[in-house]
Amino acid sequence: MITLCLAACGFHPRGSVTRQTDLGSIYIDAARNLSIAEAVRSAMRDAAFTLAPNRDRADILLRLTNEEQKERVVSVQSNGRVNELELSHAVNMLIGESIDGAPPVYPSGQAFNRVEVNREYTYDETGVLGKENEARILRSEMEDELVRQIVLRTVASLAPSISALPINQPRWQSAALHGSNISHNLSY
């Protein structure tokens, strides 16, 4: 009974995406050398998007370019040896939508949105293998976080079109009319 009441009032767990209407299909327009392209596709499917096979069949375009993975020295010891390193993983993204049934286009003059994840870790020459494993694990976690941020930013940029409901119609009635009170969790 409590679950029914919570669902009827529009309650949804924090971090979930609720789809009241059809979002349409999304085409991931990724550079060929983008290491996170397949992870982004999978995460978009998990976030209730339908993947379009090409640009012409998509309602939403997501362009991902200029992926960069860097490592830089943050601090050194008094003897000149490396003490801390910083890893960074970044990508540029741009979202285009279809307007009035026309094919989707990227907004002219709009700059790319930079999505970046940074992590620092200490370096120890005596434990090189352990530190290499730590760096590998950090890079994997950073990739997951970068993908998560891309999905969340995509959902947030489409939020006005997702949550547009008639003012005079209660939220629970709209969900019942559309028959799609589907909730998908974005946590990994």
N, C-alpha and C positions, 0 to 999 in steps of 0.2 A: 504494500500500500504506500509506504514511504517512497519507494523508487518511482512509482507511478506519479505521485505528487511532485517529486523533484523533476522528473522528465516533463511533466505538463507545464511547470512554471518556467522552463527554459534553462534549468541548472545543468551545467556541464563541468566536469573536472578541469582544473587549471592545466594548461598545456595541451588541451585537446582541440581539435578542429572539428567544428560541426558544420555539416553541409545541409543547408536548407533548400538550395536549388542546384541544378546541374552546373558544375564549374566549367564544363567543356573539356576539351583536350589540350594538352600542352606538348609543345615540341622543344626538346632540349637541343639548342643550336650550339654545340660545343666544338672547340678547336680539336683537331685530330690528336694532338699530343697532350690533351687534358687528362691527367691521371685520375681525377675524381668523377669523370663523366658517367660511368656505369653506376657508381654509388649514388650520384644525384638522381639518375633515372629510377633506381630502386626506391630511394627515399620519397620521390614524388609519387610513385605508385602507392607506397605505404600511407602517404598523406592524402589519399582520396583523389588524386589526379589521374586522368586517363592519358596515356602517352600516345601522341599522334605519330604515325609512321613517317610523315614528312610535313614541311611547312604549310603546304596547301590545304591540308586537312586539319590544321590546328586552329584553336580559338585563342591560344596564348603562346607566345614565343619567349623562351628564356635563353639568352645568349651568354655564354661563359667563355671568357678569353683571358689571355695574359696571366696564366698561372705561374706563380713564382714560389720556389722553396729556397729559403736562405738559412745560412748559419753564420752567426757573427760572434766575436769575442766581446763579452760584456765587462769582464774584469780580469786583471792579471795579478799575480803575486809579486812581491818585491824583487824576486829573482827573475822576473820576466816570463814565468810560466803561466799558462792559461789557468784561470780559476773558475770562471763561469762562462757559459755559452748561451746564446739565445737562438732558438729555432723559430722560423716564421714560415707560414704557408698562406698564400693569398691568391685571390682570383677576382677578376672584374665581372660584374653581371649587369644585364640590362633586360627589362621586361617589356614586351610588346603585346598589345591586345587587339582583338578585332572590334571594330566599331560599326554598329548597325548592319551586321551580317557580312561586312566586307572582309577580305583576307587580313590577317593580323599584320601589323607593321610596328616597327620600333618608332618611338616618338622622335621626331627630328629635333636636333639641338640638345637632347637630354644627354647628360654625361653618364658614364658607367658608374655603378655603385661598387666600391671596393670592399670586399669581404676579406678580413685578415684575422688569423689566429697566431698568437705568439706564446712561447713557453721558454722559460729559463731553467737551466740545470747546472749543477756544479760538475766540474771536470777534474778527474784525478788520474794522473799518468800511471800510477801504480795499479789501477783497476781498469785498464783500457777496455777489456772485453765486456766487463759489467757496464761500463759507461756507454759503450756502443749499443748494448742491448737496451739500456735505459733510453737512449736517443731514438732507437727504432720504435720502442713502445710509445714514446712521446709523439713521434711523427704519425703513428697510426691513430692515436687519440685526437691529434690535431686535425687529421683528415676527417674523422667522424664529426668533430665540432664544426668544421668548415661546411660540410654537407648539411648539417643541422641548421646552421645559420642561413644558408642559401634557401632551404625549404621555408624556414620561418619568415624570411624577408619576402619571399615570393607570396606566401599566404597573406602577409600583412599588406603588401602593395595591392593585392586583389580584394582586400577586406570590404571596401565600400560596395563592390559589385556582388560579393558573396552574401553580405548581411542585409541587403536592401529588401526590406519588407514593407508592405503597405502600412501606413500609419494607423489606420482604423482597424486593422486586423491583429488580434492577439497572436503572439509568437507560436503558441501551441496549436492554434487553428491553421496557421500557415504550414507548419510541419506536417500536420495531418492531411492537408490538401495536397501537398507535394509528395507525401508518402516517403519522405527520405530523411528521417531523423537519425542519421548515421553519424557516429562519433568515432574518430580515429585518433589514437594517441601518437604524438610526435616524439615521445621520449625514446631514447635508444638504450 
